[in-house]
Amino acid sequence: MKLLSLLSERKTSLTDRWLHRLIESYPPATAIFLKKEKDHFDNPVGYQVSRGLGRIVEALIQEMDRDQVVAALDEVIRVRALQNFSPSQALAFIFLLKNVIREELAAELKAGQFSQELQELESRIDGMALLGFDAYTQRRERLYEIRVTEVKQRVSGFLRSKGMDVNSF
């Protein structure tokens, strides 16, 4: 696939462009911080998202297996699942990749190159979105389980502090 070779050559530019588009989905103050702060200690969210996008692009280019793709997607999705995004907002970044690729390869696509390969690539991106939805759902379920466990522990502690038998409930 010649398109994948070209994308491999432009991986850094593609990832940077995609990161910029993803950052635009955040509120302005957050977006400014994410763009400005590059240190992974000062900006762990930005660092993890950037690294995750790079891994996703690599997974797409290298045509990695399902588990590797899910692991790459999960790097970004675990951050987005914690944030106050709806599922569609949390996963919209995956579909942005199609536009980013079209922008990055505008000259080549205008010349009529890669139309069949681009269609196949976009289909794989759609498949990634479906895998991303599964990963997002699993992350959210885990968060809810953690919250329920935390509430149970708080109630149990409260009841014990009042001298009540926790096991009687």
Contact map, one row per residue, 1 for C-alpha under 8 A:
1111100000000000000000000000000000000000000000000000000000000000000000000000000000000000000000000000000000000000000010000000000000000000000000000000000000000000000000000
1111110000000000000000000000000000000000000000000000000000000000000000000000000000000000000000000000000000000000010000000000000000000000000000000000000000000000000000000
1111111000000000000000000000000000000000000000000000000000000000000000000000000000000000000000000000000000000000010011000000000000000000000000000000000000000000000000000
1111111100000000000000000000000000000000000000000000000000001000000000000000000000000000000000000000000000000000000000000000000000000000000000000000000000000000000000000
1111111110000000000000000000000000000000000000000000000000001000000000000000000000000000000000000000000000000000000000000000000000000000000000000000000000000000000000000
0111111111000000000000000000000000000000000000000000000000000000000000000000000000000000000000000000000000000000000000000000000000000000000000000000000000000000000000000
0011111111100100000000000000000000000000000000000000000000001000000000000000000000000000000000000000000000000000000000000000000000000000000000000000000000000000000000000
0001111111100000000000000000000000000000000000000000000001001000000000000000000000000000000000000000000000000000000000000000000000000000000000000000000000000000000000000
0000111111100000000000000000000000000000000000000000000000000000000000000000000000000000000000000000000000000000000000000000000000000000000000000000000000000000000000000
0000011111111100000000000000000000000000000000000000000000000000000000000000000000000000000000000000000000000000000000000000000000000000000000000000000000000000000000000
0000001111111110000000000000000000000000000000000000010011000000000000000000000000000000000000000000000000000000000000000000000000000000000000000000000000000000000000000
0000000001111111000000000000000000000000000000000000010000000000000000000000000000000000000000000000000000000000000000000000000000000000000000000000000000000000000000000
0000000001111111100000000000000000000000000000000000000000000000000000000000000000000000000000000000000100000000000000000000000000000000000000000000000000000000000000000
0000001001111111110000000000000000000000000000000000000000000000000000000000000000000000000000000001100100000000000000000000000000000000000000000000000000000000000000000
0000000000111111111000000000000000000000000000000100110010000000000000000000000000000000000000000000000000000000000000000000000000000000000000000000000000000000000000000
0000000000011111111100000000000000000000000000000000000000000000000000000000000000000000000000000000000000000000000000000000000000000000000000000000000000000000000000000
0000000000001111111110000000000000000000000000000000000000000000000000000000000000000000000000000001000000000000000000000000000000000000000000000000000000000000000000000
0000000000000111111111000000000000000000000000000000100000000000000000000000000000000000000000011001000000000000000000000000000000000000000000000000000000000000000000000
0000000000000011111111100000000000000000000000001100100000000000000000000000000000000000000000000000000000000000000000000000000000000000000000000000000000000000000000000
0000000000000001111111110000000000100000000000000000000000000000000000000000000000000000000000000000000000000000000000000000000000000000000000000000000000000000000000000
0000000000000000111111111000000000000000000000000000000000000000000000000000000000000000000000010000000000000000000000000000000000000000000000000000000000000000000000000
0000000000000000011111111100000000000000000000000000000000000000000000000000000000000000000010010000000000000000000000000000000000000000000000000000000000000000000000000
0000000000000000001111111100001001100000000000000000000000000000000000000000000000000000000000000000000000000000000000000000000000000000000000000000000000000000000000000
0000000000000000000111111111001000000000000000000000000000000000000000000000000000000000000000000000000000000000000000000000000000000000000000000000000000000000000000000
0000000000000000000011111110001000000000000000000000000000000000000000000000000000000000000000000000000000000000000000000000000000000000000000000000000000000000000000000
0000000000000000000001111111011000000000000000000000000000000000000000000000000000000000000000000000000000000000000000000000000000000000000000000000000000000000000000000
0000000000000000000000011111111000000000000000000000000000000000000000000000000000000000000000000000000000000000000000000000000000000000000000000000000000000000000000000
0000000000000000000000010111111100000000000000000000000000000000000000000000000000000000000000000000000000000000000000000000000000000000000000000000000000000000000000000
0000000000000000000000000011111110000000000000000000000000000000000000000000000000000000000000000000000000000000000000000000000000000000000000000000000000000000000000000
0000000000000000000000000111111111000000000000000000000000000000000000000000000000000000000000000000000000000000000000000000000000000000000000000000000000000000000000000
0000000000000000000000111111111111100000000000000000000000000000000000000000000000000000000000000000000000000000000000000000000000000000000000000000000000000000000000000
0000000000000000000000000001111111110000000000000000000000000000000000000000000000000000000000000000000000000000000000000000000000000000000000000000000000000000000000000
0000000000000000000000000000111111111000000000000000000000000000000000000000000000000000000000000000000000000000000000000000000000000000000000000000000000000000000000000
0000000000000000000000100000011111111100001001000000000000000000000000000000000000000000000000000000000000000000000000000000000000000000000000000000000000000000000000000
0000000000000000000100100000001111111100000000000000000000000000000000000000000000000000000000000000000000000000000000000000000000000000000000000000000000000000000000000
0000000000000000000000000000000111111100000000000000000000000000000000000000000000000000000000000000000000000000000000000000000000000000000000000000000000000000000000000
0000000000000000000000000000000011111110011001000000000000000000000000000000000000000000000000000000000000000000000000000000000000000000000000000000000000000000000000000
0000000000000000000000000000000001111111011001100000000000000000000000000000000000000000000000000000000000000000000000000000000000000000000000000000000000000000000000000
0000000000000000000000000000000000001111111100100000000000000000000000000000000000000000000000000000000000000000000000000000000000000000000000000000000000000000000000000
0000000000000000000000000000000000000111111111110000000000000000000000000000000000000000000000000000000000000000000000000000000000000000000000000000000000000000000000000
0000000000000000000000000000000000000011111100000000000000000000000000000000000000000000000000000000000000000000000000000000000000000000000000000000000000000000000000000
0000000000000000000000000000000000001111111100000000000000000000000000000000000000000000000000000000000000000000000000000000000000000000000000000000000000000000000000000
0000000000000000000000000000000001001111111111100000000000000000000000000000000000000000000000000000000000000000000000000000000000000000000000000000000000000000000000000
0000000000000000000000000000000000000011111111110000000000000000000000000000000000000000000000000000000000000000000000000000000000000000000000000000000000000000000000000
0000000000000000000000000000000000000001001111111000000000000000000000000000001000000000000000000000000000000000000000000000000000000000000000000000000000000000000000000
0000000000000000000000000000000001001101001111111100000000000000000000000000000000000000000000000000000000000000000000000000000000000000000000000000000000000000000000000
0000000000000000000000000000000000000111001111111110000000000000000000000000000000000000000000000000000000000000000000000000000000000000000000000000000000000000000000000
0000000000000000000000000000000000000001000111111111000000000000000000000011000000000000000000000000000000000000000000000000000000000000000000000000000000000000000000000
0000000000000000001000000000000000000000000011111111100000000000000000000011001000000000000000000000000000000000000000000000000000000000000000000000000000000000000000000
0000000000000010001000000000000000000000000001111111110000000000000000000000000000000000000000000000000000000000000000000000000000000000000000000000000000000000000000000
0000000000000000000000000000000000000000000000111111111000000000000000000010000000000000000000000000000000000000000000000000000000000000000000000000000000000000000000000
0000000000000000000000000000000000000000000000011111111100000000000000011111000000000000000000000000000000000000000000000000000000000000000000000000000000000000000000000
0000000000000010011000000000000000000000000000001111111110000000000000011001000000000000000000000000000000000000000000000000000000000000000000000000000000000000000000000
0000000000110010000000000000000000000000000000000111111111000000000000000000000000000000000000000000000000000000000000000000000000000000000000000000000000000000000000000
0000000000000000000000000000000000000000000000000011111111100000000000011000000000000000000000000000000000000000000000000000000000000000000000000000000000000000000000000
0000000000000000000000000000000000000000000000000001111111110000000010011000000000000000000000000000000000000000000000000000000000000000000000000000000000000000000000000
0000000000100010000000000000000000000000000000000000111111111000000000000000000000000000000000000000000000000000000000000000000000000000000000000000000000000000000000000
0000000100100000000000000000000000000000000000000000011111111100000000000000000000000000000000000000000000000000000000000000000000000000000000000000000000000000000000000
0000000000000000000000000000000000000000000000000000001111111111000110010000000000000000000000000000000000000000000000000000000000000000000000000000000000000000000000000
0000000000000000000000000000000000000000000000000000000111111111000010000000000000000000000000000000000000000000000000000001100000000000000000000000000000000000000000000
0001101100000000000000000000000000000000000000000000000011111111000000000000000000000000000000000000000000000000000000000000000000000000000000000000000000000000000000000
0000000000000000000000000000000000000000000000000000000001111111000000000000000000000000000000000000000000000000000000000000000000000000000000000000000000000000000000000
0000000000000000000000000000000000000000000000000000000000111111100000000000000000000000000000000000000000000000000000000000000000000000000000000000000000000000000000000
0000000000000000000000000000000000000000000000000000000000111111110110000000000000000000000000000000000000000000000000000000000000000000000000000000000000000000000000000
0000000000000000000000000000000000000000000000000000000000000011111110000000000000000000000000000000000000000000000000000000000000000000000000000000000000000000000000000
0000000000000000000000000000000000000000000000000000000000000001111111000000000000000000000000000000000000000000000000000000000000000000000000000000000000000000000000000
0000000000000000000000000000000000000000000000000000000000000000111111100000000000000000000000000000000000000000000000000000000000000000000000000000000000000000000000000
0000000000000000000000000000000000000000000000000000000000100001111111110000000000000000000000000000000000000000000000000000000000000000000000000000000000000000000000000
0000000000000000000000000000000000000000000000000000000100110001111111111000000000000000000000000000000000000000000000000000000100000000000000000000000000000000000000000
0000000000000000000000000000000000000000000000000000000000000000011111111100000000000000000000000000000000000000000000000000000100110010000000000000000000000000000000000
0000000000000000000000000000000000000000000000000000000000000000001111111110000000000000000000000000000000000000000000000000000000000000000000000000000000000000000000000
0000000000000000000000000000000000000000000000000001101100100000000111111111000000000000000000000000000000000000000000000000000000000000000000000000000000000000000000000
0000000000000000000000000000000000000000000000000001101100000000000011111111100000000000000000000000000000000000000000000000000100010010000000000000000000000000000000000
0000000000000000000000000000000000000000000000000001000000000000000001111111110000000000000000000000000000000000000000000000000000010011000000000000000000000000000000000
0000000000000000000000000000000000000000000000011011000000000000000000111111111000000000000000000000000000000000000000000000000000000000000000000000000000000000000000000
0000000000000000000000000000000000000000000000011001100000000000000000011111111100000000000000000000000000000000000000000000000000000000000000000000000000000000000000000
0000000000000000000000000000000000000000000000000000000000000000000000001111111110000000011000000000000000000000000000000000000000010011001000000000000000000000000000000
0000000000000000000000000000000000000000000000000000000000000000000000000111111111000000000000000000000000000000000000000000000000000001001000000000000000000000000000000
0000000000000000000000000000000000000000000010001000000000000000000000000011111111100000000000000000000000000000000000000000000000000000000000000000000000000000000000000
0000000000000000000000000000000000000000000000000000000000000000000000000001111111111000011000000000000000000000000000000000000000000000000000000000000000000000000000000
0000000000000000000000000000000000000000000000000000000000000000000000000000111111111000010000000000000000000000000000000000000000000001001100000000000000000000000000000
0000000000000000000000000000000000000000000000000000000000000000000000000000011111110000000000000000000000000000000000000000000000000000000100000000000000000000000000000
0000000000000000000000000000000000000000000000000000000000000000000000000000001111111000000000000000000000000000000000000000000000000000000000000000000000000000000000000
0000000000000000000000000000000000000000000000000000000000000000000000000000000111111100000000000000000000000000000000000000000000000000000000000000000000000000000000000
0000000000000000000000000000000000000000000000000000000000000000000000000000000110111111110000000000000000000000000000000000000000000000000000000000000000000000000000000
0000000000000000000000000000000000000000000000000000000000000000000000000000000000011111110000000000000000000000000000000000000000000000000000000000000000000000000000000
0000000000000000000000000000000000000000000000000000000000000000000000000000000000001111111000000000000000000000000000000000000000001001000000000000000000000000000000000
0000000000000000000000000000000000000000000000000000000000000000000000000000000000001111111100000000000000000000000000000000000000000000000000000000000000000000000000000
0000000000000000000000000000000000000000000000000000000000000000000000000000000000001111111110000000000000000000000000000000000000000000000000000000000000000000000000000
0000000000000000000000000000000000000000000000000000000000000000000000000000100110001111111110000000000000000000000000000000000000000000000000000000000000000000000000000
0000000000000000000000000000000000000000000000000000000000000000000000000000100100000011111111100000000000000000000000000000000010011000000000000000000000000000000000000
0000000000000000000000000000000000000000000000000000000000000000000000000000000000000001111111110000000000000000000000000000000000000000000000000000000000000000000000000
0000000000000000000001000000000000000000000000000000000000000000000000000000000000000000111111111000000000000000000000000000000000000000000000000000000000000000000000000
0000000000000000000000000000000000000000000000000000000000000000000000000000000000000000001111111100000000000000000000000000100110000000000000000000000000000000000000000
0000000000000000000000000000000000000000000000000000000000000000000000000000000000000000001111111110000000000000000000000000110010000000000000000000000000000000000000000
0000000000000000010011000000000000000000000000000000000000000000000000000000000000000000000111111111000000000000000000000000000000000000000000000000000000000000000000000
0000000000000000010000000000000000000000000000000000000000000000000000000000000000000000000011111111100000000000000000000000100000000000000000000000000000000000000000000
0000000000000000000000000000000000000000000000000000000000000000000000000000000000000000000001111111110000000000000000000100100000000000000000000000000000000000000000000
0000000000000000000000000000000000000000000000000000000000000000000000000000000000000000000000111111111000000000000000000000000000000000000000000000000000000000000000000
0000000000000100110000000000000000000000000000000000000000000000000000000000000000000000000000011111111100000000000000000000000000000000000000000000000000000000000000000
0000000000000100000000000000000000000000000000000000000000000000000000000000000000000000000000001111111110000000000000000000000000000000000000000000000000000000000000000
0000000000000000000000000000000000000000000000000000000000000000000000000000000000000000000000000111111111001000000000000000000000000000000000000000000000000000000000000
0000000000000000000000000000000000000000000000000000000000000000000000000000000000000000000000000011111111000000000000000000000000000000000000000000000000000000000000000
0000000000001100000000000000000000000000000000000000000000000000000000000000000000000000000000000001111111000000000000000000000000000000000000000000000000000000000000000
0000000000000000000000000000000000000000000000000000000000000000000000000000000000000000000000000000111111111000000000000000000000000000000000000000000000000000000000000
0000000000000000000000000000000000000000000000000000000000000000000000000000000000000000000000000000011111111100000000000000000000000000000000000000000000000000000000000
0000000000000000000000000000000000000000000000000000000000000000000000000000000000000000000000000000000011111110000000000000000000000000000000000000000000000000000000000
0000000000000000000000000000000000000000000000000000000000000000000000000000000000000000000000000000000011111111110000000000000000000000000000000000000000000000000000000
0000000000000000000000000000000000000000000000000000000000000000000000000000000000000000000000000000010011111111111000000000000000000000000000000000000000000000000000000
0000000000000000000000000000000000000000000000000000000000000000000000000000000000000000000000000000000001111111100000000000000000000000000000000000000000000000000000000
0000000000000000000000000000000000000000000000000000000000000000000000000000000000000000000000000000000000111111100000000000000000000000000000000000000000000000000000000
0000000000000000000000000000000000000000000000000000000000000000000000000000000000000000000000000000000000011111111000000000000000000000000000000000000000000000000000000
0000000000000000000000000000000000000000000000000000000000000000000000000000000000000000000000000000000000011111111000000000000000000000000000000000000000000000000000000
0110000000000000000000000000000000000000000000000000000000000000000000000000000000000000000000000000000000011001111111000000000000000000000000000000000000000000000000000
0000000000000000000000000000000000000000000000000000000000000000000000000000000000000000000000000000000000001001111111100000000000000000000000000000000000000000000000000
0000000000000000000000000000000000000000000000000000000000000000000000000000000000000000000000000000000000000000011111110000000000000000000000000000000000000000000000000
1010000000000000000000000000000000000000000000000000000000000000000000000000000000000000000000000000000000000000011111111000000000000000000000000000000000000000000000000
0010000000000000000000000000000000000000000000000000000000000000000000000000000000000000000000000000000000000000011111111100000000000000000000000000000000000000000000000
0000000000000000000000000000000000000000000000000000000000000000000000000000000000000000000000000000000000000000001111111110000000000000000000000000000000000000000000000
0000000000000000000000000000000000000000000000000000000000000000000000000000000000000000000000000000000000000000000111111111000000000000000000000000000000000000000000000
0000000000000000000000000000000000000000000000000000000000000000000000000000000000000000000000000000000000000000000011111111100000000000000000000000000000000000000000000
0000000000000000000000000000000000000000000000000000000000000000000000000000000000000000000000000100000000000000000001111111110000000000000000000000000000000000000000000
0000000000000000000000000000000000000000000000000000000000000000000000000000000000000000000000000000000000000000000000111111111000000000000000000000000000000000000000000
0000000000000000000000000000000000000000000000000000000000010000000000000000000000000000000000000000000000000000000000011111111100000000000000000000000000000000000000000
0000000000000000000000000000000000000000000000000000000000010000000000000000000000000000000001101100000000000000000000001111111110000000000000000000000000000000000000000
0000000000000000000000000000000000000000000000000000000000000000000000000000000000000000000000100000000000000000000000000111111111000000000000000000000000000000000000000
0000000000000000000000000000000000000000000000000000000000000000000000000000000000000000000000000000000000000000000000000011111111100000000000000000000000000000000000000
0000000000000000000000000000000000000000000000000000000000000000000011001000000000000000000001000000000000000000000000000001111111110000000000000000000000000000000000000
0000000000000000000000000000000000000000000000000000000000000000000000000000000000000000001001100000000000000000000000000000111111111000000000000000000000000000000000000
0000000000000000000000000000000000000000000000000000000000000000000000000000000000000000000000000000000000000000000000000000011111111100000000000000000000000000000000000
0000000000000000000000000000000000000000000000000000000000000000000001000000000000000000000000000000000000000000000000000000001111111110000000000000000000000000000000000
0000000000000000000000000000000000000000000000000000000000000000000001001100100000000000001000000000000000000000000000000000000111111111000000000000000000000000000000000
0000000000000000000000000000000000000000000000000000000000000000000000000000000000000010001000000000000000000000000000000000000011111111100000000000000000000000000000000
0000000000000000000000000000000000000000000000000000000000000000000000000000000000000000000000000000000000000000000000000000000001111111110000000000000000000000000000000
0000000000000000000000000000000000000000000000000000000000000000000001001100100000000000000000000000000000000000000000000000000000111111111000000000000000000000000000000
0000000000000000000000000000000000000000000000000000000000000000000000000100110010000010000000000000000000000000000000000000000000011111111100000000000000000000000000000
0000000000000000000000000000000000000000000000000000000000000000000000000000000000000000000000000000000000000000000000000000000000001111111110000000000000000000000000000
0000000000000000000000000000000000000000000000000000000000000000000000000000000000000000000000000000000000000000000000000000000000000111111111000000000000000000000000000
0000000000000000000000000000000000000000000000000000000000000000000000000000110010000000000000000000000000000000000000000000000000000011111111100000000000000000000000000
0000000000000000000000000000000000000000000000000000000000000000000000000000000011000000000000000000000000000000000000000000000000000001111111110000000000000000000000000
0000000000000000000000000000000000000000000000000000000000000000000000000000000000000000000000000000000000000000000000000000000000000000111111111000000000000000000000000
0000000000000000000000000000000000000000000000000000000000000000000000000000000000000000000000000000000000000000000000000000000000000000011111111100000000000000000000000
0000000000000000000000000000000000000000000000000000000000000000000000000000000000000000000000000000000000000000000000000000000000000000001111111110000000000000000000000
0000000000000000000000000000000000000000000000000000000000000000000000000000000000000000000000000000000000000000000000000000000000000000000111111111000000000000000000000
0000000000000000000000000000000000000000000000000000000000000000000000000000000000000000000000000000000000000000000000000000000000000000000011111111100000000000000000000
0000000000000000000000000000000000000000000000000000000000000000000000000000000000000000000000000000000000000000000000000000000000000000000001111111110000000000000000000
0000000000000000000000000000000000000000000000000000000000000000000000000000000000000000000000000000000000000000000000000000000000000000000000111111111000000000000000000
0000000000000000000000000000000000000000000000000000000000000000000000000000000000000000000000000000000000000000000000000000000000000000000000011111111100000000000000000
0000000000000000000000000000000000000000000000000000000000000000000000000000000000000000000000000000000000000000000000000000000000000000000000001111111110000000000000000
0000000000000000000000000000000000000000000000000000000000000000000000000000000000000000000000000000000000000000000000000000000000000000000000000111111111000000000000000
0000000000000000000000000000000000000000000000000000000000000000000000000000000000000000000000000000000000000000000000000000000000000000000000000011111111100000000000000
0000000000000000000000000000000000000000000000000000000000000000000000000000000000000000000000000000000000000000000000000000000000000000000000000001111111110000000000000
0000000000000000000000000000000000000000000000000000000000000000000000000000000000000000000000000000000000000000000000000000000000000000000000000000111111111000000000000
0000000000000000000000000000000000000000000000000000000000000000000000000000000000000000000000000000000000000000000000000000000000000000000000000000011111111100000000000
0000000000000000000000000000000000000000000000000000000000000000000000000000000000000000000000000000000000000000000000000000000000000000000000000000001111111110000000000
0000000000000000000000000000000000000000000000000000000000000000000000000000000000000000000000000000000000000000000000000000000000000000000000000000000111111111000001000
0000000000000000000000000000000000000000000000000000000000000000000000000000000000000000000000000000000000000000000000000000000000000000000000000000000011111111100000000
0000000000000000000000000000000000000000000000000000000000000000000000000000000000000000000000000000000000000000000000000000000000000000000000000000000001111111110000000
0000000000000000000000000000000000000000000000000000000000000000000000000000000000000000000000000000000000000000000000000000000000000000000000000000000000111111111111000
0000000000000000000000000000000000000000000000000000000000000000000000000000000000000000000000000000000000000000000000000000000000000000000000000000000000011111111111000
0000000000000000000000000000000000000000000000000000000000000000000000000000000000000000000000000000000000000000000000000000000000000000000000000000000000001111111100000
0000000000000000000000000000000000000000000000000000000000000000000000000000000000000000000000000000000000000000000000000000000000000000000000000000000000000111111100000
0000000000000000000000000000000000000000000000000000000000000000000000000000000000000000000000000000000000000000000000000000000000000000000000000000000000000011111110000
0000000000000000000000000000000000000000000000000000000000000000000000000000000000000000000000000000000000000000000000000000000000000000000000000000000000000011111111000
0000000000000000000000000000000000000000000000000000000000000000000000000000000000000000000000000000000000000000000000000000000000000000000000000000000000000011001111111
0000000000000000000000000000000000000000000000000000000000000000000000000000000000000000000000000000000000000000000000000000000000000000000000000000000000010011000111111
0000000000000000000000000000000000000000000000000000000000000000000000000000000000000000000000000000000000000000000000000000000000000000000000000000000000000000000011111
0000000000000000000000000000000000000000000000000000000000000000000000000000000000000000000000000000000000000000000000000000000000000000000000000000000000000000000011111
0000000000000000000000000000000000000000000000000000000000000000000000000000000000000000000000000000000000000000000000000000000000000000000000000000000000000000000011111
